[in-house]
């Protein structure tokens, strides 16, 4: 049976919030990678026409870039939330432990 968060020991809570912080940082790193991939595919969606002028074409590259950018935005939001909330809870726990 899983314990409630209030029933966990100090070290278990500390490791829980540290893992949550690490997960948030990993989400941020993956979102940065997806942002770069999305930007590359967005620039690949521009094609040259017959007179050698770049024109925007809605093709597979554009849809891949939109999907990568959307997933990157979601992961960046979750990563920032996990990192900030876990960091603040870790600071509160350490301040309470010192007092």
C-alpha positions in Angstrom: 0.0 0.0 0.0 1.3 3.4 -1.0 2.0 5.9 1.8 0.5 9.4 1.8 3.1 12.1 1.3 2.5 13.3 4.9 3.5 9.8 6.2 6.8 9.7 4.4 10.0 10.3 6.3 12.2 13.4 5.7 14.6 11.5 3.5 11.8 9.9 1.5 10.2 13.3 0.9 13.6 14.8 0.0 14.3 12.1 -2.5 10.7 12.4 -4.0 11.1 16.1 -4.6 14.7 15.7 -5.9 13.4 13.1 -8.4 10.6 15.4 -9.4 13.1 18.3 -9.9 15.3 16.0 -12.0 12.3 15.0 -14.1 11.5 18.6 -14.7 15.0 19.4 -15.8 15.0 16.4 -18.2 11.7 17.7 -19.7 13.3 21.1 -20.3 16.3 19.5 -22.0 14.1 17.3 -24.3 12.0 20.4 -25.1 15.1 22.3 -26.1 16.1 19.5 -28.4 12.6 19.3 -29.9 12.6 23.1 -30.4 15.8 22.9 -32.4 14.4 20.0 -34.5 11.1 21.9 -35.1 13.0 25.0 -36.2 15.1 23.0 -38.6 12.0 21.3 -40.1 10.3 24.7 -40.3 13.1 26.1 -42.4 13.1 22.9 -44.5 9.5 23.6 -45.4 10.6 26.5 -47.6 11.2 25.4 -51.1 12.7 27.0 -54.2 10.4 27.6 -57.2 11.4 27.8 -60.9 12.8 31.3 -60.6 15.0 30.5 -57.6 12.8 32.3 -55.0 12.0 30.7 -51.7 8.3 30.0 -51.2 6.5 28.5 -48.2 5.0 25.1 -49.0 2.7 23.3 -46.5 4.1 19.8 -46.7 5.3 17.0 -44.4 8.2 19.1 -43.1 5.8 21.8 -41.9 3.6 19.3 -40.1 6.6 17.7 -38.4 7.8 21.2 -37.3 4.4 22.0 -35.9 4.2 18.7 -34.0 7.8 19.1 -32.6 7.1 22.7 -31.5 3.8 21.8 -29.9 5.4 18.9 -27.9 8.3 21.1 -27.0 5.9 23.8 -25.6 4.1 21.2 -23.5 7.3 19.6 -22.2 8.8 23.0 -21.4 5.7 24.1 -19.5 5.7 20.9 -17.5 9.4 21.0 -16.9 9.3 24.5 -15.6 6.4 23.7 -13.3 8.0 20.5 -11.9 11.4 22.2 -11.5 10.1 25.4 -9.8 7.6 23.7 -7.5 10.0 21.0 -6.4 12.8 23.5 -5.8 10.6 25.7 -3.7 9.4 22.6 -1.7 13.0 21.5 -1.2 14.0 24.9 0.1 11.0 24.9 2.5 12.0 21.4 3.8 15.6 22.4 4.3 14.6 25.6 6.1 12.3 23.7 8.4 15.0 21.1 9.0 17.5 23.8 10.0 15.0 25.5 12.4 
